[in-house]
């Protein structure tokens, strides 16, 4: 029995060591993946941000970005970002990567946060990734870009996430409708392009859209086209219903839409010489039936809608590198806002989804609750201030009303006194 217990303890000890080694190995893999992550660009705006970002000189009246955490935040320093500060302005600012790169054979992650604390009514909240050769000082809306990604809001009709990819020199919009957030709080937008030509868009760390680049963008010509040799047969009948040839219009069908009112009488003061010939007014004809149309019956020759035969498109060629951008060197904000106040922060370009998730937890998850709590507190203080202001106004109104009543009473007393004096004066 003692020997069996010793053997059992040895087995448990071996099992415990194996389990421990397994978890240590998994932890090492996670750490190794983060260590091996390539971060092409990362910006968590601080007081020195202007040394790394260049404002375009293409126009003389570009809007100015200012560093601020905004009106409500979780941490007054960590939550600082660059905020649009002037209404009805274009903004154009960019920053350079450590070195140009291409994402062939790799995942590409573009991520940032934006807070529309002004309650944006119309304006962009997206960023752009630019290729090598871009001139930051000449940046404007016509500058070529690789990727344009982020929210765009204009009125109640436009509240979407743009995902525009440049392929062979042309910009292509995603065919999917991805709705963006439109409140006053910080939200995180993440775009993932994978080397298998798939993609994913996340909002606040949660997947909002996934799919295939070839299917969800018109990057390539159609796989099939209409056969130019095929033509619809002349006797092809696409009418599901036809007129009943045996249906005949009734003889009494045609009746005028309006008839003279038989009950109307010529007014007694009507003068034919001055008023002209009197005619009774017209009224709707109760026997009017409108335009006659024959009954509809099923068409015995109906063949359905003719479908044009398809053939392989000779111009179509699959491309396994739809996801690839060979030269990327800048990231920037090139946008227009009617009402300023948007705060951009936590810009990241990397090849590692896990690192992007980790940064999201640090920069977004930690601020979300604190930001909302401060906003609720400010709203409550504002509500109480308005109530107090409203109460003081009511007190002032009440005092004015009492003064008016007192003045009216004095006037009435004076009138009464004046009324009693008059007879006395008369008697004297």
C-alpha positions in Angstrom: 0.0 0.0 0.0 2.8 2.4 0.9 4.5 1.6 -2.5 1.2 2.3 -4.4 0.8 5.6 -2.6 4.3 6.6 -3.5 3.8 5.7 -7.2 0.5 7.7 -7.2 2.3 10.7 -5.8 5.0 10.4 -8.4 2.4 10.4 -11.2 0.6 13.4 -9.8 3.9 15.3 -9.5 4.8 14.4 -13.1 1.4 15.6 -14.3 1.7 18.8 -12.3 5.1 19.6 -13.9 3.7 18.8 -17.3 0.7 21.2 -16.9 3.0 23.9 -15.5 5.4 23.5 -18.4 2.4 23.8 -20.8 1.3 27.1 -19.4 4.8 28.4 -19.3 5.2 27.5 -22.9 2.0 29.2 -23.9 3.0 32.4 -22.0 6.4 32.3 -23.7 4.7 32.0 -27.1 2.5 35.0 -26.3 5.4 37.1 -25.1 7.5 36.0 -28.1 4.7 37.0 -30.5 4.5 40.5 -29.0 8.3 40.9 -29.0 8.4 39.9 -32.6 5.6 42.3 -33.6 6.7 45.0 -36.0 5.3 48.4 -35.1 5.7 50.6 -38.1 4.1 53.6 -36.4 2.7 54.4 -33.0 1.5 57.8 -31.7 0.0 58.6 -28.3 0.2 62.3 -28.6 2.2 64.3 -26.0 3.5 67.8 -25.6 6.2 67.2 -28.3 3.8 65.9 -31.0 4.3 68.9 -33.3 8.0 67.8 -33.8 6.8 64.6 -35.4 3.8 65.9 -37.4 3.8 68.3 -40.3 1.0 70.6 -41.3 0.4 71.0 -45.0 1.3 74.3 -46.6 -0.8 73.6 -49.7 -3.4 76.0 -48.5 -3.0 79.0 -46.2 -6.1 78.5 -44.2 -5.9 75.0 -43.0 -7.5 74.4 -39.6 -5.3 74.1 -36.5 -5.0 71.0 -34.3 -4.5 71.5 -30.6 -3.4 69.1 -27.9 -6.1 68.4 -25.3 -7.9 65.7 -23.5 -11.2 67.5 -24.1 -13.9 68.4 -21.6 -14.2 64.9 -20.1 -11.7 62.1 -19.8 -10.4 59.3 -17.6 -6.8 60.7 -17.3 -6.0 64.3 -18.1 -2.5 63.4 -19.5 -2.9 59.9 -21.0 -6.1 60.9 -22.8 -4.6 63.8 -24.6 -4.9 63.8 -28.4 -5.0 66.3 -31.2 -8.3 68.1 -31.6 -9.8 70.1 -34.5 -10.2 73.6 -33.2 -11.8 75.7 -35.9 -15.2 75.3 -37.6 -15.7 74.9 -41.3 -12.1 74.1 -42.1 -10.0 71.6 -44.0 -7.3 69.9 -41.9 -4.1 68.3 -43.3 -1.4 66.9 -41.1 0.9 63.9 -41.5 3.7 62.0 -39.9 6.4 59.8 -41.3 7.1 56.1 -40.4 10.5 55.1 -39.1 11.1 53.6 -42.6 9.1 52.7 -45.7 7.6 49.2 -45.7 5.4 46.8 -47.6 3.1 44.2 -46.1 3.7 41.3 -48.5 3.1 38.1 -46.7 2.1 39.9 -43.6 -1.0 41.1 -41.7 -1.5 44.9 -41.7 -3.3 46.5 -38.8 -4.3 50.2 -38.9 -5.9 51.4 -35.6 -6.8 54.7 -33.9 -9.3 56.4 -31.6 -11.5 59.4 -32.2 -13.9 61.3 -29.9 -16.5 63.6 -31.4 -17.2 65.4 -28.2 -18.7 68.4 -30.1 -21.6 66.2 -31.2 -20.4 66.3 -34.8 -23.0 67.2 -37.4 -21.0 66.9 -40.6 -17.3 66.0 -41.0 -14.7 63.3 -41.4 -13.1 61.3 -38.6 -10.9 59.1 -40.7 -7.1 58.7 -41.3 -5.1 57.9 -44.4 -2.0 55.9 -45.0 0.2 57.4 -47.8 2.8 55.9 -50.0 6.5 56.8 -50.3 7.0 59.9 -52.3 4.2 61.8 -50.6 5.1 65.4 -49.8 3.7 66.3 -46.3 3.9 70.0 -47.0 1.9 69.6 -50.2 -0.7 67.2 -48.7 -4.3 67.9 -49.7 -7.5 66.1 -50.8 -6.0 65.2 -54.2 -2.9 63.4 -52.7 -2.8 59.7 -53.6 -3.1 57.4 -50.6 -3.0 53.6 -50.0 -5.8 53.4 -47.4 -8.5 55.7 -46.2 -10.2 54.3 -43.1 -12.5 55.6 -40.4 -15.9 57.2 -39.6 -17.6 59.8 -41.8 -20.7 61.6 -40.6 -23.0 64.1 -42.3 -26.5 64.5 -41.1 -28.8 61.6 -40.3 -28.3 59.9 -43.7 -24.5 59.5 -43.6 -23.0 57.7 -40.6 -20.6 55.1 -42.0 -17.1 53.7 -41.8 -15.0 54.3 -44.9 -12.7 51.6 -46.0 -11.2 52.8 -49.3 -8.3 50.9 -50.9 -6.1 52.1 -53.7 -5.5 49.4 -56.3 -3.5 50.1 -59.5 -3.8 53.8 -59.0 -7.5 53.9 -58.4 -9.5 54.3 -55.2 -12.1 51.7 -54.5 -14.9 52.0 -51.9 -16.0 49.0 -49.9 -19.4 47.7 -51.0 -20.5 46.9 -47.5 -22.3 49.4 -45.3 -20.6 49.7 -41.9 -22.3 52.0 -39.5 -20.0 54.2 -37.3 -20.6 55.5 -33.8 -22.1 59.0 -33.6 -22.1 59.8 -29.9 -19.7 62.1 -27.9 -17.4 59.4 -26.5 -14.1 57.9 -27.6 -14.3 55.0 -30.0 -11.6 52.8 -31.4 -11.5 51.8 -35.1 -9.4 48.9 -36.3 -8.8 47.7 -39.9 -7.0 44.3 -40.4 -5.9 43.3 -43.9 -4.6 39.7 -44.0 -2.3 38.0 -46.5 -5.0 35.6 -47.5 -7.0 38.5 -49.0 -9.4 38.7 -46.2 -10.2 41.7 -44.0 -11.9 42.6 -40.7 -13.2 45.9 -39.3 -13.5 46.3 -35.6 -15.2 49.0 -33.6 -14.3 49.3 -29.9 -12.6 45.9 -30.2 -15.6 44.1 -31.5 -15.9 42.8 -35.1 -18.3 44.8 -37.2 -17.5 43.5 -40.7 -15.5 40.6 -42.2 -15.1 39.4 -45.7 -13.0 38.9 -48.8 -11.2 41.7 -50.6 -12.2 40.5 -54.1 -15.9 40.1 -53.1 -16.4 43.3 -51.1 -14.5 45.7 -53.4 -14.6 46.1 -57.2 -10.8 45.8 -57.4 -10.8 43.3 -60.3 -12.9 43.0 -63.4 -15.9 40.6 -63.2 -15.1 36.9 -63.5 -17.9 36.6 -66.1 -19.5 38.9 -68.6 -22.5 38.8 -71.0 -21.9 36.7 -74.0 -21.6 39.3 -76.8 -22.8 36.6 -79.3 -26.0 35.8 -77.4 -29.2 37.7 -78.2 -32.7 37.4 -76.9 -34.9 35.4 -79.3 -37.4 37.6 -81.1 -40.3 35.4 -80.0 -39.3 35.4 -76.4 -42.3 36.7 -74.4 -41.6 38.2 -71.0 -45.2 39.3 -70.3 -46.7 37.2 -67.5 -50.2 38.7 -68.2 -52.0 39.8 -71.4 -55.3 41.3 -72.4 -58.2 38.9 -72.6 -59.1 38.9 -76.3 -62.7 37.8 -75.5 -63.3 40.7 -73.2 -65.5 43.4 -74.9 -66.1 46.9 -73.7 -69.8 47.5 -72.7 -71.8 49.7 -75.0 -72.8 52.1 -72.2 -69.3 52.4 -70.9 -68.4 55.8 -72.4 -69.8 58.5 -70.2 -68.6 62.0 -69.6 -66.6 62.6 -66.4 -68.7 65.8 -65.6 -72.3 66.7 -66.3 -74.5 69.8 -65.8 -76.2 70.0 -62.4 -79.9 69.4 -63.2 -80.9 70.9 -59.9 -79.2 74.2 -60.4 -81.4 77.2 -61.1 -80.5 80.5 -62.7 -80.2 83.2 -60.1 -83.0 85.8 -60.2 -80.6 88.7 -60.4 -78.7 87.2 -63.4 -78.6 89.6 -66.3 -77.8 87.9 -69.6 -76.9 91.2 -71.2 -74.2 92.0 -68.6 -73.4 88.6 -67.1 -73.6 86.6 -70.3 -75.5 83.4 -71.0 -76.1 81.5 -67.8 -74.9 77.9 -67.7 -75.5 75.4 -64.9 -72.4 74.3 -62.9 -70.8 71.0 -63.7 -70.8 68.1 -61.2 -69.1 64.7 -61.2 -71.0 62.2 -63.3 -72.1 59.2 -61.1 -72.1 57.0 -64.3 -68.6 57.8 -65.3 -66.4 54.7 -65.2 -63.1 55.9 -66.4 -60.9 54.4 -69.1 -62.0 50.9 -70.1 -59.3 48.3 -70.0 -59.8 44.6 -70.9 -59.3 42.0 -68.2 -55.9 40.4 -67.7 -55.3 36.7 -68.1 -52.2 34.5 -67.8 -50.1 34.6 -70.9 -49.8 31.1 -72.4 -46.6 32.1 -74.2 -44.9 33.5 -71.1 -41.3 32.2 -70.8 -40.0 34.3 -67.9 -37.3 37.0 -67.9 -34.6 36.3 -70.4 -31.2 35.9 -68.7 -28.2 36.9 -70.7 -25.8 33.9 -71.0 -22.4 34.5 -69.3 -18.9 33.6 -70.5 -15.6 33.8 -68.7 -14.2 37.4 -68.8 -10.9 37.4 -70.8 -9.8 40.5 -68.9 -10.2 38.8 -65.5 -7.0 37.7 -63.8 -7.0 36.6 -60.1 -4.6 38.5 -57.9 -3.3 36.9 -54.7 -1.8 40.2 -53.6 -4.9 42.3 -53.4 -4.0 43.1 -49.8 -0.5 44.2 -50.6 0.9 47.8 -50.6 4.4 47.9 -51.8 5.3 51.4 -50.4 3.9 52.9 -47.2 5.7 55.7 -45.5 3.2 58.2 -44.0 0.0 58.4 -42.0 -2.1 61.5 -41.7 -5.5 63.2 -41.2 -6.8 64.9 -44.3 -10.4 65.9 -43.7 -13.1 68.5 -43.5 -15.2 69.4 -40.6 -18.2 71.8 -40.3 -18.2 71.7 -36.5 -14.8 71.2 -34.9 -14.0 69.4 -31.7 -12.9 65.8 -32.7 -10.0 64.4 -30.8 -7.7 61.9 -32.5 -5.3 59.6 -30.6 -3.6 56.3 -30.3 -2.6 55.9 -33.9 -1.1 52.5 -34.6 0.3 50.7 -37.8 1.6 47.2 -37.1 1.7 43.7 -38.4 0.5 42.1 -35.2 -3.2 41.7 -34.2 -2.3 40.8 -30.7 -0.2 43.9 -30.1 -3.1 46.0 -31.5 -5.5 44.3 -29.1 -3.0 44.9 -26.2 -2.7 48.6 -27.1 -6.5 48.8 -27.4 -6.9 47.6 -23.8 -4.3 50.1 -22.5 -5.5 53.1 -24.5 -9.2 52.5 -24.9 -10.6 50.1 -22.4 -9.1 51.9 -19.5 -10.5 55.3 -20.5 -14.0 54.3 -21.6 -15.6 54.0 -18.1 -13.7 56.9 -16.6 -14.6 59.2 -19.5 -18.3 58.3 -19.2 -18.3 58.8 -15.5 -16.8 62.3 -15.8 -19.3 63.2 -18.5 -22.2 62.0 -16.3 -20.8 64.1 -13.4 -20.5 67.2 -15.6 -24.0 66.7 -17.0 -25.3 66.5 -13.4 -23.5 69.6 -12.3 -24.8 71.5 -15.4 -28.4 70.3 -14.7 -28.2 71.5 -11.1 -26.8 74.8 -12.2 -29.6 75.3 -14.6 -32.2 74.4 -11.9 -30.6 76.9 -9.5 -30.5 79.6 -12.2 -34.2 78.8 -13.0 -35.0 79.1 -9.3 -33.4 82.5 -9.0 -35.3 83.7 -12.1 -38.5 82.6 -10.5 -37.7 84.5 -7.3 -36.9 87.6 -9.3 -40.2 87.2 -11.2 -42.1 86.8 -7.9 -40.4 89.9 -6.4 -41.3 91.9 -9.5 -44.9 90.7 -9.4 -45.1 91.7 -5.7 -43.7 95.1 -6.4 -46.3 95.6 -9.3 -49.1 94.5 -6.9 -47.9 97.0 -4.3 -47.7 99.8 -6.8 -51.2 99.0 -8.1 -52.6 99.1 -4.5 -51.0 102.5 -3.9 -52.5 103.9 -7.1 -55.9 102.6 -6.1 -55.6 104.2 -2.7 -54.6 107.5 -4.2 -57.6 107.4 -6.5 -59.9 106.7 -3.6 -58.5 109.6 -1.6 -58.8 111.8 -4.7 -62.5 110.8 -5.1 -63.4 111.8 -1.5 -61.7 115.2 -1.8 -63.5 116.3 -4.9 -67.0 116.7 -3.3 -65.5 118.6 -0.4 -63.8 121.0 -2.8 -67.1 121.5 -4.6 -68.9 122.2 -1.4 -66.3 124.7 -0.3 
